[in-house]
Amino acid sequence: MNPRSERLHVGIIGGGIAGLALGIGLNYRHVSFTIYEAAPGLNAIGAGISLGPNTTRAMELIDPALREGYEKIAIKNRSPEKRHNFADFLLAEPGLGAARGFHGAAVGSKDFVRSGAHRKDLLEMMKSLLPGNDCIRFGFKAISVCQVGKKVQVSFEDGQVAEFDAVVGCDGGKGITRQAVLGHQFPDQVQLTYSGRYVYRGLVPPGKAQEILGKYADDSKIFIGQGRYFAAYPLSGGGFNFLGGRQKDEPWTHSHSTQEVSREDMRNDFDGCDPRLLELLEWAKPLRWGLFHHLSTPTYTHGRIVLLGDVAHASTPHQGAGAGQCFEDALILSHLLGQITDDQMIPAAMEVYDSICRPRAQEIVRTSNDTGLLYTMTHPQCADDVTKIVASARGRFQWIWTHDLQADLAKATEDLDRLRKPA
Ligand SMILES: Cc1cc2nc3c(=O)[nH]c(=O)nc-3n(C[C@H](O)[C@H](O)[C@H](O)COP(=O)(O)OP(=O)(O)OC[C@H]3O[C@@H](n4cnc5c(N)ncnc54)[C@H](O)[C@@H]3O)c2cc1C
């Protein structure tokens, strides 16, 4: 075992994609850690998740076994000629755009290969890469995190207290670690904010989507419309996953992030859309999922406590990039913590992590929100001009997919070395 593991023990709060990715990265770099997950087991809400090439590159660099494991469970676009397509854009109006002479436009790139996985498969595969069951503890809900001298204390709901050299909050958008990092300096930035959009989610059984959508059920599609949109993609085994999104300039006044409504209210939200999309909608639950985000996070770190994943930068799902950022964060932070030989360097390593990951992740939160405006034809520069919408989408995705992670790693090492040297 590498001697560094005895010098540093990291507590990870949350065993979702972010916590598991960090655990895999730390394990690969021989840094000792324990993940504490509030739920009794892996918590896989939602059906599928799509991941871009920046994510698969991050996986490879976190631990080649992670990329290998992912490739075994990954679902690609069905038609080989569409492997570089993120989605075909169509219109949600009756005829899907044909009345305007618009027959769809591909948004993708030669740098992009469409892939995704079932969340459950992804989490299970990731858990299988952790070194034994001791490093992940289920049923441990953290209730407070605070730095005491050179240690960080975490108190759990059952009264237990654990102490670490550093704590990484991977506890999702509403995570308590956000309060520990931002509460003193930026109290008004702790809570999630509502994006002005909500979605209904649906799963269509094998064969049914083909019956409803015909040729449009082949691969990923985004149907854009005035104030509403649908995003749909096939799952392995022939099923179909979709979201119906609605933009309304009204505040979210419900105490939970979901709101049950009647089927009629749900249908009314998509009044005037193509009948095929309305038929698809019948497979959704009449449950509105409010889309919330952390549009502004002034810092990801406070001393020896740091934020990673959605607790740092929860995003709307319009670019399918939120989980990708979890992997990028996990890569950079595990790389930095893996280079620490003196625990005094922990706050400096966290500052370096913040300076590399935060600008990009926060820009992704911003552009994702902006992409929601494109999908709902409410973007100030593009409105309902389909040519402009497609051009804008192509540009923003390319920036996400082609990010140079090796350059980030080199900069992380260089910045940490600079801070390590006495002035
Ligand atoms: C509808 C929708 C579709 C999406 N689609 C995509 C997509 O296609 N591609 C993509 O890249 N991203 C997508 N995302 C975003 C992606 O799902 C998230 O970015 C990602 O799952 C965040 O992972 P996380 O581990 O940071 O947070 P979470 O998944 O929220 O995990 C946090 C974990 O911490 C645990 N926890 C919370 N509090 C505590 C506590 N106090 N103590 C201990 N444990 C705690 C929770 O139980 C949970 O297991 C989508 C999001 C939504 C809402």
PDBQT file of the ligand as one rigid body, heavy atoms in Angstrom, charges set to zero:
ROOT
HETATM    1  C1  LIG A 501     -34.277  14.829 -15.259  1.00  0.00    +0.000 C 
HETATM    2  C2  LIG A 501     -32.773  14.803 -15.241  1.00  0.00    +0.000 A 
HETATM    3  C3  LIG A 501     -32.076  14.230 -16.292  1.00  0.00    +0.000 A 
HETATM    4  C4  LIG A 501     -30.672  14.247 -16.288  1.00  0.00    +0.000 A 
HETATM    5  N1  LIG A 501     -30.015  13.696 -17.341  1.00  0.00    +0.000 NA
HETATM    6  C5  LIG A 501     -28.672  13.758 -17.373  1.00  0.00    +0.000 A 
HETATM    7  C6  LIG A 501     -27.952  13.217 -18.472  1.00  0.00    +0.000 A 
HETATM    8  O1  LIG A 501     -28.538  12.666 -19.399  1.00  0.00    +0.000 OA
HETATM    9  N2  LIG A 501     -26.591  13.316 -18.460  1.00  0.00    +0.000 N 
HETATM   10  C7  LIG A 501     -25.908  13.910 -17.426  1.00  0.00    +0.000 A 
HETATM   11  O2  LIG A 501     -24.664  13.994 -17.483  1.00  0.00    +0.000 OA
HETATM   12  N3  LIG A 501     -26.562  14.406 -16.360  1.00  0.00    +0.000 NA
HETATM   13  C8  LIG A 501     -27.913  14.342 -16.300  1.00  0.00    +0.000 A 
HETATM   14  N4  LIG A 501     -28.572  14.842 -15.225  1.00  0.00    +0.000 N 
HETATM   15  C9  LIG A 501     -27.789  15.361 -14.091  1.00  0.00    +0.000 C 
HETATM   16  C10 LIG A 501     -27.243  14.232 -13.229  1.00  0.00    +0.000 C 
HETATM   17  O3  LIG A 501     -28.264  13.317 -12.896  1.00  0.00    +0.000 OA
HETATM   18  C11 LIG A 501     -26.616  14.788 -11.949  1.00  0.00    +0.000 C 
HETATM   19  O4  LIG A 501     -25.713  15.819 -12.285  1.00  0.00    +0.000 OA
HETATM   20  C12 LIG A 501     -25.882  13.730 -11.145  1.00  0.00    +0.000 C 
HETATM   21  O5  LIG A 501     -26.669  12.588 -10.915  1.00  0.00    +0.000 OA
HETATM   22  C13 LIG A 501     -25.436  14.325  -9.810  1.00  0.00    +0.000 C 
HETATM   23  O6  LIG A 501     -24.803  13.350  -9.034  1.00  0.00    +0.000 OA
HETATM   24  P1  LIG A 501     -24.392  13.675  -7.534  1.00  0.00    +0.000 P 
HETATM   25  O7  LIG A 501     -23.739  12.441  -7.049  1.00  0.00    +0.000 OA
HETATM   26  O8  LIG A 501     -23.669  14.963  -7.451  1.00  0.00    +0.000 OA
HETATM   27  O9  LIG A 501     -25.767  13.924  -6.774  1.00  0.00    +0.000 OA
HETATM   28  P2  LIG A 501     -26.946  12.893  -6.442  1.00  0.00    +0.000 P 
HETATM   29  O10 LIG A 501     -27.189  11.964  -7.566  1.00  0.00    +0.000 OA
HETATM   30  O11 LIG A 501     -28.083  13.731  -5.967  1.00  0.00    +0.000 OA
HETATM   31  O12 LIG A 501     -26.380  12.019  -5.237  1.00  0.00    +0.000 OA
HETATM   32  C14 LIG A 501     -26.233  12.566  -3.953  1.00  0.00    +0.000 C 
HETATM   33  C15 LIG A 501     -26.210  11.405  -2.970  1.00  0.00    +0.000 C 
HETATM   34  O13 LIG A 501     -25.947  11.919  -1.660  1.00  0.00    +0.000 OA
HETATM   35  C16 LIG A 501     -26.821  11.322  -0.741  1.00  0.00    +0.000 C 
HETATM   36  N5  LIG A 501     -27.005  12.264   0.368  1.00  0.00    +0.000 N 
HETATM   37  C17 LIG A 501     -27.684  13.440   0.354  1.00  0.00    +0.000 A 
HETATM   38  N6  LIG A 501     -27.613  14.047   1.552  1.00  0.00    +0.000 NA
HETATM   39  C18 LIG A 501     -26.867  13.232   2.340  1.00  0.00    +0.000 A 
HETATM   40  C19 LIG A 501     -26.445  13.324   3.682  1.00  0.00    +0.000 A 
HETATM   41  N7  LIG A 501     -26.791  14.360   4.460  1.00  0.00    +0.000 N 
HETATM   42  N8  LIG A 501     -25.679  12.330   4.198  1.00  0.00    +0.000 NA
HETATM   43  C20 LIG A 501     -25.316  11.266   3.424  1.00  0.00    +0.000 A 
HETATM   44  N9  LIG A 501     -25.711  11.125   2.127  1.00  0.00    +0.000 NA
HETATM   45  C21 LIG A 501     -26.465  12.104   1.595  1.00  0.00    +0.000 A 
HETATM   46  C22 LIG A 501     -28.102  11.065  -1.521  1.00  0.00    +0.000 C 
HETATM   47  O14 LIG A 501     -28.876  10.044  -0.927  1.00  0.00    +0.000 OA
HETATM   48  C23 LIG A 501     -27.543  10.666  -2.890  1.00  0.00    +0.000 C 
HETATM   49  O15 LIG A 501     -27.313   9.291  -2.997  1.00  0.00    +0.000 OA
HETATM   50  C24 LIG A 501     -29.967  14.837 -15.199  1.00  0.00    +0.000 A 
HETATM   51  C25 LIG A 501     -30.668  15.389 -14.132  1.00  0.00    +0.000 A 
HETATM   52  C26 LIG A 501     -32.061  15.366 -14.146  1.00  0.00    +0.000 A 
HETATM   53  C27 LIG A 501     -32.809  16.002 -12.997  1.00  0.00    +0.000 C 
ENDROOT
TORSDOF 0
